[in-house]
Amino acid sequence: MEGGLEIVTKQELRKKMREQLKSINRETYEKWSSEIARNVTLTNDWKIANTIGITISGDLEVDTLGLIEKAWSEGKTVCTPKCEHTTKEMNFRKITDYNQLEIVYFSLREPIIERTTPIPHDEIDLLFVPGLAFTKSGYRLGQGGGYYDRYLMNYKGKTTSLAFELSLIEELPIEHFDIPVQKLITNKQVLSCKG
């Protein structure tokens, strides 16, 4: 304790958030994910985006499959991240079908290089940045790999994060390389973030 405030590390926060997210039952998870997807598609950023960058959601993340299918149905280009674990770099590759994905580390689904084409960061209009917890100013707690932190350093397009309301927290330990997202979309609200 320092000055009456508890100092919490990112690792402790990750553990706490994972436990909270695991406690969501399936019906609630699907309902909240559906509400978030609806809120996304009502934004102007979504409407004008031709190319979106988005992860294939993992167990504890807002379900992104509905948004991916909606993007395909609207004729948008969808690209998903491919992580290079030796260099900790990440690039996005266009997918038109789930068959172009393979299961890699930690059960993540990533594009198969031989079946997909790379999309340069300056061609992505709207990038969905994943995380476990978020502040209303747009800072996020990621899984700890740092892939998005590195990618965002060179990305100049629109950024949005999808979050359940329970993933919103008052503050996070912020580091010099942390880049806030511009928008935060939950099952209840759309927040423009100031950073």
N, C-alpha and C positions, 0 to 999 in steps of 0.2 A: 504494500500500500504506500502511495506517495501522495501527500496532500489530500488524503481522503479518497483518492481515486484508485481504482484497481487497474494495474497495468496488465493488459491482456495481449499475448503474442498472437501472431497470425495463425500459428499452429493450433493454439487453444481455440481460437475462433473457428477455424476449419472443423475441428472435432465437434464443437458445439453445434455448428450449423448443419453438419452431416447428420447428427443425431436428430435435430429438429425436422429436417427434410425426410428422414426415414420414417418419422412418425405420421406422415400424411397418408391417409388410406387411399386406395386406388380410385375410388369414386370421386373423392375430393380432388385428387391430383388431376384427373381427366377433366373435371369441371373447371378448375382454375386454369389449366393449360388452354382449354377451349376459350375461356373468357379473355385470356392474354392474347391469343391469336386473333380474336375478333377485334380487340383494341388496336393491335398492330395494323391490321388491314384498313382501319379507318384513318390512319395517319397519312398526311401528305407525303412524308418520306417514302412510305411503302408505295403509294399510288404512282409516284413519278420514277421510282427506281426501276431500271431495266435489268440490272444485275445485282443479286444479293449474295453476300457471303454469310454462311450460317453453318453451325456445327450440327452433326447428327446427335441429338440429345442422349445423354447417359442416364443412368438410374435416378440421380438426384437433381436432374435439371428439368426445367420447363420443357414439355414435349414440343419438339420442333417439326415433327413429321407432317402435321397438319398444315403448317406454314409453307413447308417445302412443296407439298402437293398443290396448295393454293397458288404458289408462285408459278409452278409448271402450268397449271390450268390457265393462268393469265398471260402465258407466253414469256415470263421472265427467265433470265438465265440464272441458274442456281449453281453456286460453287461452294465446296466444302473444304476444310483444311486438311492438309497432309503435313504431318510433323516429321521432321528429320531429327531423330533422337540423339545422333552423335554431335550435331552442331547446334541443337536447340532452336533451329530455324523452322519456319512454317510457311507454306505457300498454299494457295487455293486452286482447286481444280474443278472444272465444270462437270457436273453430273446431270444426266437426263433420266436416270433409272437407278433404283436401289441395288441392282445387280452389279453396278460399277463400284461397289464398296466391298471392303474386306475388314475382318476383325483383326485389330492389332493390339498393342499394349493396353492393359487395363480394360479389356472388352470394348474399347473404342472402335467405332466404324469409320474408316477413312477411305478416300478414293484410291482405286487401283491405278497405278501410274500408267500401265499399258493400255488401259481402257478410257482414260480421261485426258483432257488437255488443260494446261496451266492457264490461269487467268491473272494478268498483272494487277497489282493492287490499285493502280489508277483507273482500272476499268470497273471496279466494284463501287456501285453507287451507295449501297447501304450494307453496313457490316454489323452483324449481331454478335456481340461480345459476351461470352458466357461467364458465369461466376457463381459463387456460393452465397455471397452476401454483398449488399450494396448500401451506400449512403445516398441520401437524397441529392447530394451534390454530384453524384455520378461516379464516385470512386468505388472500386470493386475488390472483393477478395476472391482471387482465382484459386485453381487447384494447386498452385505452387510451382508449376513448370516454367512460368515466365514467357511462354510462347507468344501470347497476345501482347504482353508488354513490349516485346521486341518488334512485333509486327506493327503495332500502332505508332511506333516512332516514325515510320515512313508512310503511313496511311493518312490521306487527306480528305476522304469522303465522310459520309454521315455514319455515326455510331449509335447503336441502341443496345440496351441489355434488357432481357426478359427476366422477370423475377416474381415469385410469389410474395404477397405482402409480408409474410413472416420472415422473408430474407432481407427486409429493410432494417438497417441498424443505425444507431445515432452517429457512431464514429468508427473509423478504422485506423490502424497504424499506417500512415502514408509515407511512402519512400519517394526519393527524388525522381525515379523513373516511372512512377505511376501516372497514367494518363486517364482522366475521367471520361466516361462516355457522355454523349450529348443528350441522350434520352433514356429514360427508364420506364418500361411498360410493365405494369402489374395487372393482376386480375381486377383491380379496382380503379386504377388511375394511370394517366400518362403524365410523366414528370419531365419537364425540360430542365436539364441540369446545368449549373453554372460552373462547376469544377472548383 
